[in-house]
Each structure stands twice: as structure tokens, then as C-alpha cells.
Amino acid sequence: MHEKQQLIFSAGKELFTAKGFKQTNIQDIAKLAGIGVGTFYNFFESKEQLFFEVFLNENRKLKEAVVNSVDFDGEPITVAKAIVHKLFAGMEENPILREWFNSDVYSKLSTRLAKDETGTAYNDFSYTLFIRLISRWQERRQIRSDLDPDLVLALFNSLSFIDLHKEDIGIQYFPQLIDTLVESIVRQLM
């Protein structure tokens, strides 16, 4: 990353963390980075693009932390629950990742994810790792081998949409609901 681009990235991350996406503007980012607004546009097309890159970086760091903290040799139900709980807790603790729950930001992020031509959002190390984990479970006959690993991963990814509506569902039921759903998914895969 170019030095000025890194300054902008770091300033954006700091401001998005402190003020959130909506309250952060390009002028504040440029000022904190020590550059002019025009220089910002030499590296990022918009505040949304910068936020998207910061969000993906924070998401990758969370997934790395989860990977380093879970024993992947355990039973599938235990491993799946540990992964899901750690991912949800990490998203809740990180102000940038928490923006996923802001409907305006979610709409922009999901549009960017759908248009991600580089494949960064889907083909990062964690995607590969989780696909390998699912394949290993299939090879060990811990889960059905007739299912496409991408479908299995999609089942777990669908939990993030439930997470978006936890207040509607009832926050008091949410941890138990997630445990029940994860266990149900894994049992259906067995």
C-alpha cells in the first residue's frame, strides 16, 4: 500500500471506530491523514470504498483470531458453535464490524460484496480454511459427503442474517437460538 494510501486507511479506521460510518466525512479523514481532500480521491473513489476496505480488513483480522483460538479437531457441533459464537462476539465488540447491523451501512456493504470483482470478500484465507474444515468433516464421515461444501458454508453464513434481526426475534433468546440453530444445522448434515 502506498504511504499516503496507508495514512488515509489508518485515519479512516480511527474515525470510523470513534464516530461510525455516517458521522465520518472525507474532510475529517483527509485532515487526520494530513493530506488534501483531492489526494483522498487519488486513492479511494469514495468514503464507502474506504470503509469497505477497512471493514474487510477488520473482518479478516477477526477470522484470523477465531482460527487461532478454535480447536478444529473437535466434534463438528462443538467446533461450529465455537466458531459462530466467537465470530458474533467479535463483531459485537468491534465498532467497525458492528456497523454491519446499521441498515444503511449493511445495504452498502452487501452491494459492494456482491460486486467484489477481486473475490477478496469470498476467497480469503478463512473461506478456504472453512471449506477445508467442511471437506475434512466429510472425509472423516462426520457429516454427509453428498453435499457441496459451499452449500454447507452457506448454511452457516445464513446465521449472520438472523443476527441482523436479533432484536426482532428477542435478544433474550438469541444465544440459545443460535446454539439451537447451529446444532440443528450440524445434525442435519450428519
PyRosetta script that sets phi, psi and omega in degrees:
from pyrosetta import init, pose_from_sequence

init()
pose = pose_from_sequence("MHEKQQLIFSAGKELFTAKGFKQTNIQDIAKLAGIGVGTFYNFFESKEQLFFEVFLNENRKLKEAVVNSVDFDGEPITVAKAIVHKLFAGMEENPILREWFNSDVYSKLSTRLAKDETGTAYNDFSYTLFIRLISRWQERRQIRSDLDPDLVLALFNSLSFIDLHKEDIGIQYFPQLIDTLVESIVRQLM")
pose.set_psi(1, 133.9)
pose.set_omega(1, 177.2)
pose.set_phi(2, -59.1)
pose.set_psi(2, 149.0)
pose.set_omega(2, -175.9)
pose.set_phi(3, -56.9)
pose.set_psi(3, -46.2)
pose.set_omega(3, -179.8)
pose.set_phi(4, -68.1)
pose.set_psi(4, -36.5)
pose.set_omega(4, 177.5)
pose.set_phi(5, -62.6)
pose.set_psi(5, -40.3)
pose.set_omega(5, 178.1)
pose.set_phi(6, -65.2)
pose.set_psi(6, -39.2)
pose.set_omega(6, 177.1)
pose.set_phi(7, -61.5)
pose.set_psi(7, -43.6)
pose.set_omega(7, 179.0)
pose.set_phi(8, -64.4)
pose.set_psi(8, -44.9)
pose.set_omega(8, 179.7)
pose.set_phi(9, -58.3)
pose.set_psi(9, -48.4)
pose.set_omega(9, -178.6)
pose.set_phi(10, -64.6)
pose.set_psi(10, -42.3)
pose.set_omega(10, 178.5)
pose.set_phi(11, -64.2)
pose.set_psi(11, -44.0)
pose.set_omega(11, 178.0)
pose.set_phi(12, -60.1)
pose.set_psi(12, -45.8)
pose.set_omega(12, 179.6)
pose.set_phi(13, -59.4)
pose.set_psi(13, -44.4)
pose.set_omega(13, -179.7)
pose.set_phi(14, -61.8)
pose.set_psi(14, -45.0)
pose.set_omega(14, -178.2)
pose.set_phi(15, -72.7)
pose.set_psi(15, -40.2)
pose.set_omega(15, 177.2)
pose.set_phi(16, -61.8)
pose.set_psi(16, -36.1)
pose.set_omega(16, 179.2)
pose.set_phi(17, -68.2)
pose.set_psi(17, -44.0)
pose.set_omega(17, -175.4)
pose.set_phi(18, -79.2)
pose.set_psi(18, -39.4)
pose.set_omega(18, -170.8)
pose.set_phi(19, -114.2)
pose.set_psi(19, -14.8)
pose.set_omega(19, -175.5)
pose.set_phi(20, 87.5)
pose.set_psi(20, 169.9)
pose.set_omega(20, -176.8)
pose.set_phi(21, -64.9)
pose.set_psi(21, -51.7)
pose.set_omega(21, -173.4)
pose.set_phi(22, -64.3)
pose.set_psi(22, -36.9)
pose.set_omega(22, -175.7)
pose.set_phi(23, -85.0)
pose.set_psi(23, -4.0)
pose.set_omega(23, 178.7)
pose.set_phi(24, -96.1)
pose.set_psi(24, 135.7)
pose.set_omega(24, 176.7)
pose.set_phi(25, -127.2)
pose.set_psi(25, 164.7)
pose.set_omega(25, -175.5)
pose.set_phi(26, -63.3)
pose.set_psi(26, -35.9)
pose.set_omega(26, 179.6)
pose.set_phi(27, -61.4)
pose.set_psi(27, -43.1)
pose.set_omega(27, 178.7)
pose.set_phi(28, -65.6)
pose.set_psi(28, -39.9)
pose.set_omega(28, 179.1)
pose.set_phi(29, -63.3)
pose.set_psi(29, -47.4)
pose.set_omega(29, -179.3)
pose.set_phi(30, -61.6)
pose.set_psi(30, -43.4)
pose.set_omega(30, -179.8)
pose.set_phi(31, -61.1)
pose.set_psi(31, -47.5)
pose.set_omega(31, -179.5)
pose.set_phi(32, -64.9)
pose.set_psi(32, -34.2)
pose.set_omega(32, 179.7)
pose.set_phi(33, -78.4)
pose.set_psi(33, -12.4)
pose.set_omega(33, 179.9)
pose.set_phi(34, 74.9)
pose.set_psi(34, 34.2)
pose.set_omega(34, -179.2)
pose.set_phi(35, -131.1)
pose.set_psi(35, 169.9)
pose.set_omega(35, 173.6)
pose.set_phi(36, -84.0)
pose.set_psi(36, 158.2)
pose.set_omega(36, 179.4)
pose.set_phi(37, -58.4)
pose.set_psi(37, -39.3)
pose.set_omega(37, 179.0)
pose.set_phi(38, -59.9)
pose.set_psi(38, -35.8)
pose.set_omega(38, 178.6)
pose.set_phi(39, -65.6)
pose.set_psi(39, -34.3)
pose.set_omega(39, 176.7)
pose.set_phi(40, -53.3)
pose.set_psi(40, -47.0)
pose.set_omega(40, -175.5)
pose.set_phi(41, -71.9)
pose.set_psi(41, -12.0)
pose.set_omega(41, 172.9)
pose.set_phi(42, -71.5)
pose.set_psi(42, -20.5)
pose.set_omega(42, -175.0)
pose.set_phi(43, -117.4)
pose.set_psi(43, -27.4)
pose.set_omega(43, -179.0)
pose.set_phi(44, -136.1)
pose.set_psi(44, 137.4)
pose.set_omega(44, -178.6)
pose.set_phi(45, -75.1)
pose.set_psi(45, -23.1)
pose.set_omega(45, -176.6)
pose.set_phi(46, -165.2)
pose.set_psi(46, 169.6)
pose.set_omega(46, 173.7)
pose.set_phi(47, -62.1)
pose.set_psi(47, -36.6)
pose.set_omega(47, 179.9)
pose.set_phi(48, -61.6)
pose.set_psi(48, -43.2)
pose.set_omega(48, 179.5)
pose.set_phi(49, -63.6)
pose.set_psi(49, -43.9)
pose.set_omega(49, 177.6)
pose.set_phi(50, -60.8)
pose.set_psi(50, -46.9)
pose.set_omega(50, -180.0)
pose.set_phi(51, -60.5)
pose.set_psi(51, -42.2)
pose.set_omega(51, 179.1)
pose.set_phi(52, -57.0)
pose.set_psi(52, -45.6)
pose.set_omega(52, -179.4)
pose.set_phi(53, -67.7)
pose.set_psi(53, -39.5)
pose.set_omega(53, 176.7)
pose.set_phi(54, -64.5)
pose.set_psi(54, -44.1)
pose.set_omega(54, 179.9)
pose.set_phi(55, -60.0)
pose.set_psi(55, -47.8)
pose.set_omega(55, -179.7)
pose.set_phi(56, -61.9)
pose.set_psi(56, -37.9)
pose.set_omega(56, 178.5)
pose.set_phi(57, -65.1)
pose.set_psi(57, -44.2)
pose.set_omega(57, 178.1)
pose.set_phi(58, -65.7)
pose.set_psi(58, -38.6)
pose.set_omega(58, 178.2)
pose.set_phi(59, -62.9)
pose.set_psi(59, -43.6)
pose.set_omega(59, 178.4)
pose.set_phi(60, -62.0)
pose.set_psi(60, -43.7)
pose.set_omega(60, -179.9)
pose.set_phi(61, -63.0)
pose.set_psi(61, -39.4)
pose.set_omega(61, 177.0)
pose.set_phi(62, -61.9)
pose.set_psi(62, -46.9)
pose.set_omega(62, -178.8)
pose.set_phi(63, -63.7)
pose.set_psi(63, -37.4)
pose.set_omega(63, 175.8)
pose.set_phi(64, -62.0)
pose.set_psi(64, -42.7)
pose.set_omega(64, 179.2)
pose.set_phi(65, -63.4)
pose.set_psi(65, -40.4)
pose.set_omega(65, 178.1)
pose.set_phi(66, -64.1)
pose.set_psi(66, -46.4)
pose.set_omega(66, -179.5)
pose.set_phi(67, -58.0)
pose.set_psi(67, -39.8)
pose.set_omega(67, -178.1)
pose.set_phi(68, -77.4)
pose.set_psi(68, -8.7)
pose.set_omega(68, -176.0)
pose.set_phi(69, -114.6)
pose.set_psi(69, -2.6)
pose.set_omega(69, -176.8)
pose.set_phi(70, -111.3)
pose.set_psi(70, 136.8)
pose.set_omega(70, 174.5)
pose.set_phi(71, -84.9)
pose.set_psi(71, 103.9)
pose.set_omega(71, -175.2)
pose.set_phi(72, -76.3)
pose.set_psi(72, -2.9)
pose.set_omega(72, 178.4)
pose.set_phi(73, -91.5)
pose.set_psi(73, 0.0)
pose.set_omega(73, 179.7)
pose.set_phi(74, -74.4)
pose.set_psi(74, -177.9)
pose.set_omega(74, 177.4)
pose.set_phi(75, -66.8)
pose.set_psi(75, 143.0)
pose.set_omega(75, -176.3)
pose.set_phi(76, -51.9)
pose.set_psi(76, -41.5)
pose.set_omega(76, -179.1)
pose.set_phi(77, -63.8)
pose.set_psi(77, -45.6)
pose.set_omega(77, -179.7)
pose.set_phi(78, -63.6)
pose.set_psi(78, -45.2)
pose.set_omega(78, -179.8)
pose.set_phi(79, -64.1)
pose.set_psi(79, -46.4)
pose.set_omega(79, -178.9)
pose.set_phi(80, -61.6)
pose.set_psi(80, -44.2)
pose.set_omega(80, 178.3)
pose.set_phi(81, -61.9)
pose.set_psi(81, -43.6)
pose.set_omega(81, -179.7)
pose.set_phi(82, -61.4)
pose.set_psi(82, -45.0)
pose.set_omega(82, -179.6)
pose.set_phi(83, -62.0)
pose.set_psi(83, -50.4)
pose.set_omega(83, -176.8)
pose.set_phi(84, -62.1)
pose.set_psi(84, -46.2)
pose.set_omega(84, -178.9)
pose.set_phi(85, -64.0)
pose.set_psi(85, -41.5)
pose.set_omega(85, 179.9)
pose.set_phi(86, -67.7)
pose.set_psi(86, -38.4)
pose.set_omega(86, 177.6)
pose.set_phi(87, -64.8)
pose.set_psi(87, -47.2)
pose.set_omega(87, -179.9)
pose.set_phi(88, -63.8)
pose.set_psi(88, -42.8)
pose.set_omega(88, 179.3)
pose.set_phi(89, -63.6)
pose.set_psi(89, -41.8)
pose.set_omega(89, 179.0)
pose.set_phi(90, -63.4)
pose.set_psi(90, -38.5)
pose.set_omega(90, 178.3)
pose.set_phi(91, -67.7)
pose.set_psi(91, -38.5)
pose.set_omega(91, -179.0)
pose.set_phi(92, -68.2)
pose.set_psi(92, -34.0)
pose.set_omega(92, -176.8)
pose.set_phi(93, -80.7)
pose.set_psi(93, -23.9)
pose.set_omega(93, -174.4)
pose.set_phi(94, -97.3)
pose.set_psi(94, 116.5)
pose.set_omega(94, -177.5)
pose.set_phi(95, -57.8)
pose.set_psi(95, -34.2)
pose.set_omega(95, 179.7)
pose.set_phi(96, -70.8)
pose.set_psi(96, -47.0)
pose.set_omega(96, 179.5)
pose.set_phi(97, -67.7)
pose.set_psi(97, -29.8)
pose.set_omega(97, 178.6)
pose.set_phi(98, -64.5)
pose.set_psi(98, -22.1)
pose.set_omega(98, 178.1)
pose.set_phi(99, -61.1)
pose.set_psi(99, -19.3)
pose.set_omega(99, 176.1)
pose.set_phi(100, -53.4)
pose.set_psi(100, -31.2)
pose.set_omega(100, -176.3)
pose.set_phi(101, -84.2)
pose.set_psi(101, -7.0)
pose.set_omega(101, 175.4)
pose.set_phi(102, -82.6)
pose.set_psi(102, 119.9)
pose.set_omega(102, -171.9)
pose.set_phi(103, -60.1)
pose.set_psi(103, -37.1)
pose.set_omega(103, 177.6)
pose.set_phi(104, -65.6)
pose.set_psi(104, -45.1)
pose.set_omega(104, -179.2)
pose.set_phi(105, -69.0)
pose.set_psi(105, -42.1)
pose.set_omega(105, 178.5)
pose.set_phi(106, -56.8)
pose.set_psi(106, -43.3)
pose.set_omega(106, 179.9)
pose.set_phi(107, -60.3)
pose.set_psi(107, -44.5)
pose.set_omega(107, 179.4)
pose.set_phi(108, -68.1)
pose.set_psi(108, -42.0)
pose.set_omega(108, 179.6)
pose.set_phi(109, -64.5)
pose.set_psi(109, -45.8)
pose.set_omega(109, -177.8)
pose.set_phi(110, -65.7)
pose.set_psi(110, -34.9)
pose.set_omega(110, 176.0)
pose.set_phi(111, -65.2)
pose.set_psi(111, -44.7)
pose.set_omega(111, 177.9)
pose.set_phi(112, -63.7)
pose.set_psi(112, -42.4)
pose.set_omega(112, 179.3)
pose.set_phi(113, -60.6)
pose.set_psi(113, -40.5)
pose.set_omega(113, 179.9)
pose.set_phi(114, -66.5)
pose.set_psi(114, -30.5)
pose.set_omega(114, -177.8)
pose.set_phi(115, -97.0)
pose.set_psi(115, 5.8)
pose.set_omega(115, -175.1)
pose.set_phi(116, -66.6)
pose.set_psi(116, 96.0)
pose.set_omega(116, -176.4)
pose.set_phi(117, -72.5)
pose.set_psi(117, -23.2)
pose.set_omega(117, -177.7)
pose.set_phi(118, -78.5)
pose.set_psi(118, -18.2)
pose.set_omega(118, -176.8)
pose.set_phi(119, 78.8)
pose.set_psi(119, 6.2)
pose.set_omega(119, -177.4)
pose.set_phi(120, -53.8)
pose.set_psi(120, -43.9)
pose.set_omega(120, -174.5)
pose.set_phi(121, -68.1)
pose.set_psi(121, -29.1)
pose.set_omega(121, -173.5)
pose.set_phi(122, -108.5)
pose.set_psi(122, -24.0)
pose.set_omega(122, -173.1)
pose.set_phi(123, -110.5)
pose.set_psi(123, 26.3)
pose.set_omega(123, 178.6)
pose.set_phi(124, -78.1)
pose.set_psi(124, 179.2)
pose.set_omega(124, -174.4)
pose.set_phi(125, -60.0)
pose.set_psi(125, -34.9)
pose.set_omega(125, -175.7)
pose.set_phi(126, -69.4)
pose.set_psi(126, -38.3)
pose.set_omega(126, 176.0)
pose.set_phi(127, -57.8)
pose.set_psi(127, -50.2)
pose.set_omega(127, -179.8)
pose.set_phi(128, -60.3)
pose.set_psi(128, -43.3)
pose.set_omega(128, -179.9)
pose.set_phi(129, -61.8)
pose.set_psi(129, -47.3)
pose.set_omega(129, -176.8)
pose.set_phi(130, -68.6)
pose.set_psi(130, -34.7)
pose.set_omega(130, 175.2)
pose.set_phi(131, -64.7)
pose.set_psi(131, -41.1)
pose.set_omega(131, 177.2)
pose.set_phi(132, -64.2)
pose.set_psi(132, -38.4)
pose.set_omega(132, 178.4)
pose.set_phi(133, -63.1)
pose.set_psi(133, -45.3)
pose.set_omega(133, 178.4)
pose.set_phi(134, -62.8)
pose.set_psi(134, -43.1)
pose.set_omega(134, 178.2)
pose.set_phi(135, -62.7)
pose.set_psi(135, -39.3)
pose.set_omega(135, 178.3)
pose.set_phi(136, -63.8)
pose.set_psi(136, -43.1)
pose.set_omega(136, 176.8)
pose.set_phi(137, -60.0)
pose.set_psi(137, -38.5)
pose.set_omega(137, 178.9)
pose.set_phi(138, -67.2)
pose.set_psi(138, -44.4)
pose.set_omega(138, 178.9)
pose.set_phi(139, -61.5)
pose.set_psi(139, -36.9)
pose.set_omega(139, 179.8)
pose.set_phi(140, -82.1)
pose.set_psi(140, -0.3)
pose.set_omega(140, -179.4)
pose.set_phi(141, 62.0)
pose.set_psi(141, 30.8)
pose.set_omega(141, 175.6)
pose.set_phi(142, -84.3)
pose.set_psi(142, -25.1)
pose.set_omega(142, 172.4)
pose.set_phi(143, -135.6)
pose.set_psi(143, 165.2)
pose.set_omega(143, -177.8)
pose.set_phi(144, -59.0)
pose.set_psi(144, 138.5)
pose.set_omega(144, -180.0)
pose.set_phi(145, -93.8)
pose.set_psi(145, -5.5)
pose.set_omega(145, -178.0)
pose.set_phi(146, -84.8)
pose.set_psi(146, -1.5)
pose.set_omega(146, -179.0)
pose.set_phi(147, -100.4)
pose.set_psi(147, 140.5)
pose.set_omega(147, 176.3)
pose.set_phi(148, -66.0)
pose.set_psi(148, 128.0)
pose.set_omega(148, 178.5)
pose.set_phi(149, -54.5)
pose.set_psi(149, -32.1)
pose.set_omega(149, 177.3)
pose.set_phi(150, -64.9)
pose.set_psi(150, -35.2)
pose.set_omega(150, 177.0)
pose.set_phi(151, -67.1)
pose.set_psi(151, -42.9)
pose.set_omega(151, 178.6)
pose.set_phi(152, -60.5)
pose.set_psi(152, -45.0)
pose.set_omega(152, 178.7)
pose.set_phi(153, -63.2)
pose.set_psi(153, -38.6)
pose.set_omega(153, 178.3)
pose.set_phi(154, -62.0)
pose.set_psi(154, -36.4)
pose.set_omega(154, 177.2)
pose.set_phi(155, -59.9)
pose.set_psi(155, -45.0)
pose.set_omega(155, 179.7)
pose.set_phi(156, -70.8)
pose.set_psi(156, -37.8)
pose.set_omega(156, 178.6)
pose.set_phi(157, -63.5)
pose.set_psi(157, -27.9)
pose.set_omega(157, -179.6)
pose.set_phi(158, -64.2)
pose.set_psi(158, -21.4)
pose.set_omega(158, 178.4)
pose.set_phi(159, -62.1)
pose.set_psi(159, -27.2)
pose.set_omega(159, 179.8)
pose.set_phi(160, -65.6)
pose.set_psi(160, -28.1)
pose.set_omega(160, 177.7)
pose.set_phi(161, -73.9)
pose.set_psi(161, -32.2)
pose.set_omega(161, 174.9)
pose.set_phi(162, -68.0)
pose.set_psi(162, -38.5)
pose.set_omega(162, 178.6)
pose.set_phi(163, -60.5)
pose.set_psi(163, -34.1)
pose.set_omega(163, 178.2)
pose.set_phi(164, -63.1)
pose.set_psi(164, -22.9)
pose.set_omega(164, -174.7)
pose.set_phi(165, -116.9)
pose.set_psi(165, 25.9)
pose.set_omega(165, -176.2)
pose.set_phi(166, -63.4)
pose.set_psi(166, -32.0)
pose.set_omega(166, 177.5)
pose.set_phi(167, -67.4)
pose.set_psi(167, -38.4)
pose.set_omega(167, 178.7)
pose.set_phi(168, -66.0)
pose.set_psi(168, -37.7)
pose.set_omega(168, -178.4)
pose.set_phi(169, -73.2)
pose.set_psi(169, -40.1)
pose.set_omega(169, -176.5)
pose.set_phi(170, 125.4)
pose.set_psi(170, 103.5)
pose.set_omega(170, -175.6)
pose.set_phi(171, -57.0)
pose.set_psi(171, -31.4)
pose.set_omega(171, -178.7)
pose.set_phi(172, -66.6)
pose.set_psi(172, -23.3)
pose.set_omega(172, -179.4)
pose.set_phi(173, -96.5)
pose.set_psi(173, -9.5)
pose.set_omega(173, -167.3)
pose.set_phi(174, -59.5)
pose.set_psi(174, -51.8)
pose.set_omega(174, -178.7)
pose.set_phi(175, -58.3)
pose.set_psi(175, -42.6)
pose.set_omega(175, 179.6)
pose.set_phi(176, -68.3)
pose.set_psi(176, -38.2)
pose.set_omega(176, 177.9)
pose.set_phi(177, -60.5)
pose.set_psi(177, -46.2)
pose.set_omega(177, -179.8)
pose.set_phi(178, -63.5)
pose.set_psi(178, -44.6)
pose.set_omega(178, 177.4)
pose.set_phi(179, -57.9)
pose.set_psi(179, -45.3)
pose.set_omega(179, -178.9)
pose.set_phi(180, -64.1)
pose.set_psi(180, -43.3)
pose.set_omega(180, 179.5)
pose.set_phi(181, -66.3)
pose.set_psi(181, -43.3)
pose.set_omega(181, 178.6)
pose.set_phi(182, -61.4)
pose.set_psi(182, -47.4)
pose.set_omega(182, 179.5)
pose.set_phi(183, -61.5)
pose.set_psi(183, -41.5)
pose.set_omega(183, 179.5)
pose.set_phi(184, -64.0)
pose.set_psi(184, -42.7)
pose.set_omega(184, 178.4)
pose.set_phi(185, -60.6)
pose.set_psi(185, -50.5)
pose.set_omega(185, -177.2)
pose.set_phi(186, -63.5)
pose.set_psi(186, -42.5)
pose.set_omega(186, 179.1)
pose.set_phi(187, -62.3)
pose.set_psi(187, -37.1)
pose.set_omega(187, 177.1)
pose.set_phi(188, -68.4)
pose.set_psi(188, -23.8)
pose.set_omega(188, 179.1)
pose.set_phi(189, -82.9)
pose.set_psi(189, -14.3)
pose.set_omega(189, -176.3)
pose.set_phi(190, -80.7)
pose.dump_pdb("model.pdb")
